[in-house]
Amino acid sequence: MKRILPLLLLAPSAAFAHPGHVTATPFLSGLSHPVGGADHLLAMIAVGLCAAMAGGRALWALPLAFLTAMLGGGVMGALGFALPGVEPMILASVIALGLAAALALRPGLAASVAMVALFGLFHGHAHGTEGQATAGYALGFLIATAALHGAGVALGLGLQSRLVRALGGLTAAAGLALAFA
């Protein structure tokens, strides 16, 4: 089983916004959705890793920027506003956030917030266009995303820097694998 999980995470179908994860209620569907695709799962945790590596105000600013932009992107998608290159940008977010953590990049808070917000906008848009965009779905999705950001922050603060950087490198490598699968 331990050998199969990494292979499943690299499956090509995991590279897309993975519609069709509908559960009993919109809230539960939104709550479960972010963990159903490797692209989103990796990006959400990587936001937390980057926040932990930067420290200070970035601990809350990066996750909050992602969540806010993701909500805005979701509304845009639900209202039918087109946003070109959504899937490539989602994959780029996994690679870029992974590299930022792997290289311990600290471009400054404003630049980091802008990058994370841009990626959040595209992640949100992908889910806003899926036809599940209700208030309950959005609330569940936001809670799950915040929890994944928190897991990334906890990992980033709890592990030695070299291990956090290794996780970032693995995240970037997984993003590349998803992009070329």
N, C-alpha and C positions, 0 to 999 in steps of 0.2 A: 504494500500500500504506500509506503514512504517513497518508493520509486515512481509510482504512477502519478501522484499528485503534481509534481513538477511538469510532467508531460501533459497532463490535462490543462494546466495553466497556460501552456504554450499552444494549445489547440487553436487553429485559425478562427473558429467560430467565436472564440472569446474576445476577438479583436473588435467586435461591433457592439453597438449599444444594447444588444441582446433583448429585443422586445419579447413579450409573451410571458413574462414572469408575473402572472396574475395570481393572487391568493384570495382568500375569503373577502377581504376588505381592501379598499384603496390604501389605507394607512399601512396595513401589513404588507401589501405589495411594495409600497415605497420603502418600507423598512428593510425588506429583504433584497431589494433590487441591487443596491451598490455592492453587495458581496457576491453577486451572481455572474460577474464578468471580470476577468483578470485585469483588463485595462483600467476599469474604474477602481477596483480594489487597490491595485498597485499605486495609482496616482494619488488616491486619498491618503494612504499611509505615507507616501513620499512627501506630501505636503507637511505632515507632522514631523517627519525626519528633518526636513529643511528648517522648519520652525525651531526645532530643538537645537540644531547645529548653529543657527543664528543667535538664539537666546534672546533675552530681554523682551522688548515689546513684540518681537516677531512670534513669540510663543502663542500669542492670541491674535495678532494682526494677520498672519498668513492664513490660518484656518478661517477666520472671520471674513477675509477678503474672498476666499474661495467660495464659502457658503453664500455670501451675498451675491456674488456674480453668478453662481450656479442658479440661484433662485431667479435672478433676472433673465438668464438665458432660458430657463424653463418657461417663464412667462412668454418670452419672445417666440419660442418654438410652439407653444400652445396656441398663440395668436396667429400663427402662420407666417411670421417674419422669417425670411430666408437668411441663412448664415452659411456662406460657402466654406467647404473644407472641414466640416465638423469631424468626421472620423479621422482624417489625417492629423488634425489638431489634438484630438484625444490621444492618439498614439504618440504624437510629439510630446505631449505633456508627461507621459510615462517616462520617456527617454530623457527629456530635459530635467525633470524633477529628480530622477534617479541620478543623473550626472551631477546635478547641483549638490546633492547629498554626498555622492562619492568623492567629489573634488573639494568638499567643504567650502563651496563658493559662498561668499558673503558680499553680494553686490550693493548692499545698502537696503534699508527697509523700504524705501519708496519703489525701487526697481523690483525688489522681491514681491512686494504686494501687487504691483502692476502685472508681473508675470503670472503669479498665482491666480489673480482675478481673471486674466485673459483665458487661462486654461479652465477655470471654473465656469466661465460663460459658455464655452463650447460643451463641457460636460452637461451642463444644465439644458442647453438647447437640444442636445441629442435626446434627452428624456422628455422634454416638453413636446416634442413632435410625435411621441409614441402613442398618443391617444389616451393615456392614463392620467393626464394632467388635471388632477383635482386637488383641492386643498388638503385632503387627507393623505393623498399620495405624496404631495410635496412635503408635508410635515414629516412623514415617515422617512422619506429620502434624506431630508435635512438632518434628522436625528441620527440616522445610520452613518451619514457622511461625517458628521461631527464626532461620532464615536470612533470612526476609522482614523480621523485626524488625531484624536486623543491617543489612540493606540500608537500611532507614529511618533507623537511627542513623547509618550512614555518609553517607547523603545529608544528613541534618541537620547533621552535623559538618563535612562537606566543602563545603557550599554557603553562600553568603552568606545571612544571616537573611531578607532580603527574598525570596529565591528559595525558601527553605524555607516561608515563609509563603504564597507563591504556590502551591506544591505542596499545602499544606493547604487553601487555598481551592478549588483544582481538585478535590481529594478530596471536600470537602463538596458541591461542585456535582455531581459524579458520583453521590454518594450520593442527592442529591435527584432526579436524573434516574432513578436506579434505582427510587426509591420511587414516582415518579409515571409510570413507563413502563407 
